[in-house]
Amino acid sequence: MSTSYFSHDSNARNDEKLIRLRMKHGAAGYGVFFMLLERLRDEANYTSIKDYNVIAFDLRVDASLIKDVVENFGLFAFTDDGKCFYSESFNARMSLMDAAKNKRAAAGKKGAAKRWGNDAIAKPSENNSNAIAKPSESDGNKTNKTKLNKNKTNTTRQKSASRTFAEDSEEYKSALHLWGRIETNNPDAKAPDLQKWADELRLMHERDERPWDKIGRMIDWCQDDDFWQANILSPVKLRKQYDQMAAKANANAKQVKQQSYGRPRRQEDNPAWMQPGYTPESKPATPEAKASINAGLDQLKAMREAKANASTD
């Protein structure tokens, strides 16, 4: 069964509360209700933060519709501090599913322990009613290999759990970088365990093969983005959403580049006197123009003489 599964009654639309919802918002409101349940299925404790703007962005609907569906039809309940909401009927369904899942898991573990703990006994055959099969050599090898792999896994986990990162290590500095940006956006955020964050960032660098410089740039980008800064609040979410955020960041950068360099250059015609081979047009001066020029020259000459006489006095 899929880990994202939850049960859905075929006649849910006839529920009294959902009828009132459909009367006001139609199929759109009905669809939003079940999309909210899908989001709750993926949340820890099946409880969601009451951030209608972020939810509206995810569902691509107006935030006022989200608010109305959550608050005004009795479909959801709220935590004591009023910061989160959940569905009591949905939680009741999930508790039954979780209990059944845990029961199956416990039965599987018990069966495995019994299977590996006892010798294999063959059923009596027609030829030999007393036939008893001993564990084969291959079965023994499988058992030893399984135990060996389990021991290796436990050893690896113990080493990882006991790992301590120096404050000048890339892992710790990156964890501190992420926490600093989160705290700047939300001063009331709860301080994390930076050693655990550093170990998660180590996995991001080693297993996901992310260079430290790209990790640092992605931390800055997601905490500068209005949507992602509300969703990336730990290195776990940073690892999970890295590829999606990288695609968005690259698309934004490409769009900015097109806006900056994709505009057509402005073309202006040069004046005639700037054109190659330009020759000024010559026209003979009229008598009136000659008289005006001569008068101006006489006036200029008189001004120079007056200035010279004043300097010698």
C-alpha positions as CSV (number, residue, x, y, z in Angstrom):
1,M,0.0,0.0,0.0
2,S,1.3,3.5,-0.9
3,T,2.6,5.6,2.0
4,S,0.5,8.5,0.6
5,Y,-2.8,6.5,0.7
6,F,-5.8,7.5,2.7
7,S,-9.4,6.2,2.5
8,H,-12.1,8.2,0.8
9,D,-15.9,7.4,1.0
10,S,-17.6,7.3,-2.3
11,N,-20.6,9.3,-0.9
12,A,-18.5,11.9,0.9
13,R,-20.2,14.6,-1.2
14,N,-23.5,13.9,0.6
15,D,-22.0,14.8,4.0
16,E,-24.0,17.7,5.5
17,K,-21.0,19.9,5.9
18,L,-19.7,19.2,2.4
19,I,-23.2,19.9,1.0
20,R,-23.0,23.4,2.5
21,L,-19.5,23.8,1.1
22,R,-20.7,22.8,-2.4
23,M,-23.7,25.1,-2.2
24,K,-21.4,28.1,-1.7
25,H,-18.3,27.2,-3.7
26,G,-19.4,24.4,-5.9
27,A,-17.0,21.7,-7.2
28,A,-14.0,24.2,-6.6
29,G,-14.7,24.2,-2.8
30,Y,-15.1,20.4,-2.8
31,G,-11.8,19.9,-4.6
32,V,-10.0,22.3,-2.3
33,F,-11.2,20.3,0.7
34,F,-9.8,17.1,-0.6
35,M,-6.5,18.8,-1.6
36,L,-6.2,20.0,1.9
37,L,-6.6,16.4,3.2
38,E,-3.9,15.4,0.7
39,R,-1.6,18.0,2.2
40,L,-2.5,16.9,5.8
41,R,-1.6,13.3,4.8
42,D,2.0,14.4,4.0
43,E,2.4,16.5,7.2
44,A,3.8,15.3,10.5
45,N,1.0,14.3,12.9
46,Y,-1.4,15.1,10.0
47,T,-1.5,18.8,11.1
48,S,-0.8,21.8,8.9
49,I,0.4,25.3,9.7
50,K,-2.3,27.9,9.2
51,D,-0.5,29.8,6.4
52,Y,-3.3,30.4,3.9
53,N,-1.1,32.3,1.5
54,V,1.4,29.4,1.1
55,I,-1.4,26.9,0.8
56,A,-3.1,29.0,-1.8
57,F,0.1,29.2,-3.8
58,D,0.4,25.4,-3.7
59,L,-3.2,24.8,-4.8
60,R,-3.2,27.7,-7.2
61,V,-6.4,29.2,-5.7
62,D,-7.2,32.4,-3.9
63,A,-6.2,32.5,-0.2
64,S,-9.7,33.7,0.8
65,L,-11.2,30.4,-0.5
66,I,-8.7,28.4,1.6
67,K,-9.6,30.5,4.7
68,D,-13.3,30.0,4.1
69,V,-13.1,26.2,3.6
70,V,-10.9,25.8,6.7
71,E,-12.7,28.0,9.1
72,N,-16.4,28.3,8.2
73,F,-17.8,24.8,7.6
74,G,-16.8,22.8,10.7
75,L,-14.6,20.6,8.5
76,F,-11.3,21.3,10.5
77,A,-10.2,21.9,14.0
78,F,-7.4,24.0,15.4
79,T,-4.6,23.6,17.9
80,D,-4.8,25.4,21.2
81,D,-2.5,28.2,20.0
82,G,-4.5,28.6,16.9
83,K,-1.5,28.3,14.6
84,C,-2.3,24.9,13.1
85,F,-5.3,23.1,11.8
86,Y,-6.3,19.4,11.4
87,S,-9.3,17.2,10.6
88,E,-10.6,15.1,13.5
89,S,-12.4,12.6,11.1
90,F,-9.3,12.3,9.0
91,N,-7.1,11.7,12.0
92,A,-9.5,9.0,13.2
93,R,-9.2,7.2,9.8
94,M,-5.4,7.5,9.8
95,S,-5.1,6.2,13.4
96,L,-6.9,3.0,12.3
97,M,-4.6,2.7,9.2
98,D,-1.5,3.4,11.3
99,A,-2.6,0.8,13.9
100,A,-3.1,-1.8,11.2
101,K,0.2,-1.0,9.6
102,N,2.0,-1.3,12.9
103,K,0.3,-4.6,13.7
104,R,1.4,-6.0,10.3
105,A,5.0,-4.7,10.9
106,A,5.1,-6.4,14.3
107,A,3.8,-9.6,12.9
108,G,6.3,-9.5,10.2
109,K,9.2,-9.0,12.6
110,K,7.9,-11.8,14.8
111,G,7.6,-14.2,11.8
112,A,11.1,-13.3,10.7
113,A,12.5,-13.9,14.1
114,K,10.8,-17.2,14.3
115,R,11.9,-18.2,10.8
116,W,15.6,-17.4,11.4
117,G,15.6,-18.7,14.9
118,N,14.5,-22.3,14.3
119,D,15.8,-25.1,12.1
120,A,14.0,-25.7,8.8
121,I,12.0,-28.9,9.0
122,A,10.8,-30.5,5.8
123,K,7.3,-31.9,5.4
124,P,7.2,-35.7,5.3
125,S,7.2,-37.1,1.8
126,E,5.5,-40.3,0.4
127,N,8.9,-42.0,0.2
128,N,10.1,-41.0,3.6
129,S,7.7,-40.0,6.3
130,N,10.5,-39.2,8.7
131,A,12.5,-36.9,6.4
132,I,14.0,-34.0,8.3
133,A,15.9,-31.4,6.2
134,K,18.8,-29.7,7.8
135,P,19.6,-26.1,7.0
136,S,21.6,-26.0,3.8
137,E,25.0,-24.4,3.6
138,S,23.5,-21.7,1.3
139,D,20.9,-20.9,4.0
140,G,23.6,-20.6,6.6
141,N,25.6,-18.2,4.3
142,K,22.5,-16.1,3.8
143,T,22.0,-15.9,7.5
144,N,25.6,-14.9,8.2
145,K,25.5,-12.3,5.4
146,T,22.3,-10.8,6.7
147,K,23.7,-10.5,10.2
148,L,26.9,-9.1,8.9
149,N,25.1,-6.5,6.8
150,K,23.0,-5.6,9.8
151,N,26.0,-5.2,12.0
152,K,27.6,-2.9,9.4
153,T,24.5,-0.8,9.2
154,N,24.3,-0.4,13.0
155,T,28.0,0.5,13.1
156,T,27.5,3.1,10.4
157,R,24.6,4.6,12.2
158,Q,26.6,4.7,15.5
159,K,29.4,6.5,13.8
160,S,27.1,9.0,12.2
161,A,25.3,9.6,15.4
162,S,28.5,10.2,17.3
163,R,30.0,12.4,14.7
164,T,30.9,15.9,15.9
165,F,31.8,18.7,13.5
166,A,34.3,21.5,14.3
167,E,33.0,25.0,14.1
168,D,35.3,25.8,11.2
169,S,34.2,22.8,9.2
170,E,32.2,23.3,6.0
171,E,29.4,21.2,7.4
172,Y,29.0,23.3,10.5
173,K,29.5,26.6,8.7
174,S,26.8,25.7,6.2
175,A,24.4,24.7,9.0
176,L,25.1,28.0,10.7
177,H,24.6,29.9,7.5
178,L,21.2,28.3,6.9
179,W,20.1,28.9,10.5
180,G,21.3,32.6,10.3
181,R,19.2,33.2,7.2
182,I,16.1,31.5,8.8
183,E,16.5,33.4,12.0
184,T,16.7,36.7,10.0
185,N,13.4,35.9,8.3
186,N,11.8,34.8,11.5
187,P,13.5,36.0,14.8
188,D,11.1,33.8,16.8
189,A,12.2,30.5,15.1
190,K,13.4,27.8,17.5
191,A,17.1,27.2,17.6
192,P,18.0,23.8,16.0
193,D,20.7,21.2,16.8
194,L,23.4,22.5,14.5
195,Q,25.4,19.3,14.8
196,K,22.4,17.3,13.3
197,W,22.0,20.0,10.7
198,A,25.7,19.7,9.9
199,D,25.5,15.9,9.5
200,E,22.5,16.3,7.1
201,L,24.5,18.8,5.0
202,R,27.4,16.4,5.0
203,L,25.1,13.9,3.3
204,M,23.9,16.5,0.9
205,H,27.6,17.2,-0.1
206,E,28.8,13.5,-0.1
207,R,25.8,11.5,-1.3
208,D,24.0,14.1,-3.4
209,E,27.3,15.4,-4.7
210,R,26.4,19.0,-4.1
211,P,29.5,21.4,-4.0
212,W,29.7,23.6,-1.0
213,D,29.6,26.8,-3.0
214,K,26.3,25.7,-4.7
215,I,24.8,24.7,-1.3
216,G,25.7,28.2,0.0
217,R,24.1,29.9,-3.0
218,M,21.0,27.8,-2.7
219,I,20.6,28.7,0.9
220,D,20.7,32.3,0.1
221,W,18.4,31.9,-2.9
222,C,15.7,30.0,-1.0
223,Q,15.7,32.3,2.0
224,D,15.4,35.3,-0.3
225,D,12.4,33.8,-2.1
226,D,9.0,34.7,-0.6
227,F,7.6,31.2,-1.1
228,W,10.5,29.0,-0.4
229,Q,11.7,30.8,2.8
230,A,8.5,29.6,4.5
231,N,9.1,26.0,3.4
232,I,12.8,25.4,3.7
233,L,13.3,25.5,7.4
234,S,15.9,22.6,7.8
235,P,18.6,20.9,5.8
236,V,16.2,17.9,5.2
237,K,13.8,20.1,3.3
238,L,16.8,21.8,1.5
239,R,18.0,18.4,0.3
240,K,14.5,17.2,-0.7
241,Q,13.6,20.4,-2.7
242,Y,17.0,21.2,-4.1
243,D,16.4,20.1,-7.7
244,Q,13.0,21.8,-7.8
245,M,14.5,25.1,-6.5
246,A,17.5,24.9,-8.8
247,A,15.2,24.7,-11.8
248,K,13.2,27.7,-10.5
249,A,16.4,29.7,-9.9
250,N,17.8,28.9,-13.3
251,A,14.5,29.9,-14.9
252,N,14.5,33.2,-13.0
253,A,18.1,33.9,-14.0
254,K,17.3,33.2,-17.7
255,Q,14.3,35.5,-17.6
256,V,16.3,38.4,-16.0
257,K,19.0,37.9,-18.6
258,Q,16.5,38.1,-21.4
259,Q,15.0,41.2,-19.9
260,S,18.5,42.8,-19.6
261,Y,20.1,41.8,-22.9
262,G,17.2,40.7,-25.1
263,R,15.8,44.2,-25.8
264,P,16.4,45.5,-29.4
265,R,19.0,48.2,-29.6
266,R,17.7,51.7,-30.3
267,Q,18.5,52.7,-33.9
268,E,19.0,56.4,-34.5
269,D,19.7,58.1,-37.9
270,N,22.9,60.2,-37.9
271,P,22.5,63.8,-39.1
272,A,23.6,64.6,-42.6
273,W,26.8,66.3,-41.6
274,M,28.0,63.0,-40.0
275,Q,27.5,61.0,-43.2
276,P,30.7,60.1,-45.1
277,G,31.5,62.4,-48.0
278,Y,29.2,65.2,-46.7
279,T,29.8,68.6,-48.5
280,P,28.2,71.7,-47.0
281,E,25.8,73.4,-49.4
282,S,27.1,76.8,-50.4
283,K,24.7,79.7,-51.3
284,P,25.7,83.2,-52.3
285,A,25.0,85.8,-49.5
286,T,22.2,88.4,-50.3
287,P,23.0,92.1,-50.0
288,E,21.0,92.3,-46.8
289,A,23.0,89.5,-45.3
290,K,26.3,91.1,-46.3
291,A,25.2,94.4,-44.7
292,S,24.3,92.6,-41.5
293,I,27.6,90.8,-41.3
294,N,29.6,94.0,-42.0
295,A,27.6,95.9,-39.3
296,G,28.5,93.1,-36.9
297,L,32.1,93.3,-37.7
298,D,32.2,97.1,-37.3
299,Q,30.5,96.7,-33.9
300,L,33.1,94.1,-32.8
301,K,35.9,96.3,-34.0
302,A,34.6,99.3,-32.1
303,M,34.3,97.2,-28.9
304,R,38.0,96.0,-29.2
305,E,39.2,99.6,-29.7
306,A,37.3,100.8,-26.7
307,K,38.7,98.0,-24.6
308,A,42.3,98.8,-25.8
309,N,41.9,102.6,-25.0
310,A,40.6,101.7,-21.5
311,S,43.6,99.6,-20.7
312,T,46.1,102.3,-21.7
313,D,44.5,105.1,-19.6
